[in-house]
Amino acid sequence: MAAAKGNNYSALRKNNKTYTDDEIDVLCEELLDFAENHKSIFFVKFCRMKGFSRQWLLNLCEHHSKLKETYSMARELMASKVGDLCFYDKESGVNANFGKDNLFRYDDEWVAHLKWKADIQKEQPREAENKCAFNEWSQKQKCSENEPE
């Protein structure tokens, strides 16, 4: 059944709902508040609180430039939260390795750093003979330290 022109059918439907600028503004504020103040580090929790999947948020970002910019700022806030929890807050009990494993989700600079690091390792791989040479040198050092003078 097609909706008649001029009615508000699309604004009232739950799936593919159209959002007004005021509703997008409120959603932007809620998203930033969630990223900054909520203990969760996953956007799916925010989307679930709204009754939708994460794909809903991503689709909205495609259609609303202000929400897309806000989502980018929220990702930066999440990256900061992950860094604070994993690297600085020792009382939280969160391991730093968790931060290193999950920071790529939010921080584009971290992704660029990982890519740079991988490129360096491709250009300068550690050869097996170098590893053996280091191990031999290390063993000689240990032996010479243990020899009586």
C-alpha positions in Angstrom: 0.0 0.0 0.0 1.5 3.2 -1.1 1.5 6.2 1.2 -0.5 9.3 0.1 1.5 12.4 -0.6 1.5 14.9 2.2 0.9 12.4 5.1 3.3 11.6 7.8 3.5 7.8 7.2 7.2 7.7 6.7 7.9 9.7 9.9 5.7 7.3 11.9 7.1 4.0 10.7 9.8 2.2 12.7 11.8 0.8 9.8 13.4 3.4 7.4 12.0 6.2 9.4 12.8 9.7 8.2 14.3 11.9 10.9 13.9 15.7 11.2 16.9 17.9 11.8 15.8 18.4 15.4 15.7 14.6 16.0 19.1 14.2 14.4 20.4 17.0 16.7 19.1 15.1 19.8 20.5 11.9 18.5 23.9 13.6 18.0 23.9 14.8 21.6 22.9 11.4 22.9 25.6 9.7 20.9 28.3 12.1 22.2 27.0 11.7 25.8 27.1 7.9 25.4 30.6 7.9 24.0 31.9 10.2 26.8 30.0 9.0 29.9 28.7 5.5 29.4 31.0 2.7 30.6 30.5 0.6 27.5 33.1 0.9 24.6 30.8 -0.5 21.9 28.4 1.5 19.8 26.1 -1.6 19.6 25.1 -0.9 23.2 23.9 2.6 22.3 22.0 1.3 19.2 20.4 -1.4 21.3 19.2 1.2 23.9 17.5 2.9 20.9 15.9 -0.3 19.8 18.0 -0.8 16.6 21.1 -2.6 15.3 24.4 -0.9 14.7 23.6 -0.9 11.0 20.8 1.6 11.7 23.3 4.1 13.0 25.7 3.5 10.0 22.8 4.0 7.6 21.7 7.2 9.3 25.3 8.5 9.1 25.2 8.0 5.3 22.2 10.2 5.0 23.0 12.9 7.6 26.3 14.7 7.4 26.0 16.2 10.9 25.4 12.7 12.4 28.4 11.3 10.4 30.6 14.0 11.8 29.3 13.4 15.3 29.9 9.7 14.9 33.5 10.4 14.0 33.9 12.5 17.1 32.2 9.8 19.2 34.7 7.3 17.8 37.6 9.5 18.9 36.0 9.7 22.4 35.7 5.9 22.4 39.4 5.6 21.5 40.3 7.9 24.3 38.1 5.9 26.7 39.8 2.6 25.6 43.2 4.2 26.0 42.4 5.5 29.4 40.9 2.2 30.6 43.6 0.0 29.2 46.8 2.0 29.5 46.3 4.4 32.5 43.6 3.1 34.8 45.2 0.1 36.6 42.3 -0.2 39.0 39.8 -1.1 36.3 41.5 -4.4 35.8 41.5 -4.1 32.0 44.6 -5.5 30.3 46.6 -3.2 28.0 46.6 -6.0 25.4 42.8 -5.6 25.2 43.4 -1.9 24.3 46.0 -2.7 21.7 43.6 -5.3 20.2 40.5 -3.1 20.1 41.8 0.4 19.5 41.8 -0.1 15.7 38.0 0.0 15.9 38.0 3.7 16.8 41.3 5.4 16.1 42.4 6.0 12.5 45.8 7.1 13.7 46.3 3.7 15.4 45.3 1.9 12.2 47.8 4.0 10.3 50.5 3.2 12.8 49.8 -0.5 12.6 49.9 -0.3 8.8 53.2 1.6 8.9 54.6 -1.0 11.3 53.5 -3.9 9.0 55.1 -2.1 6.0 58.4 -1.7 7.8 58.4 -5.4 8.8 57.7 -6.4 5.1 60.6 -4.2 3.9 63.1 -5.4 6.6 62.2 -9.0 7.7 64.3 -10.6 10.4 66.1 -13.4 8.7 66.7 -16.7 10.4 70.5 -16.3 10.1 70.3 -12.9 12.0 68.4 -14.6 14.8 71.0 -17.3 15.1 73.8 -14.8 15.1 72.2 -12.8 17.9 71.5 -16.0 19.9 75.2 -17.1 19.5 76.4 -13.7 20.6 74.1 -13.7 23.5 75.2 -17.1 24.6 78.9 -16.0 24.4 78.1 -13.0 26.5 76.5 -15.2 29.2 79.4 -17.6 29.2 82.0 -14.9 29.5 80.1 -13.4 32.4 80.2 -16.7 34.2 83.9 -17.4 33.7 86.1 -16.7 36.7 88.8 -14.1 36.1 
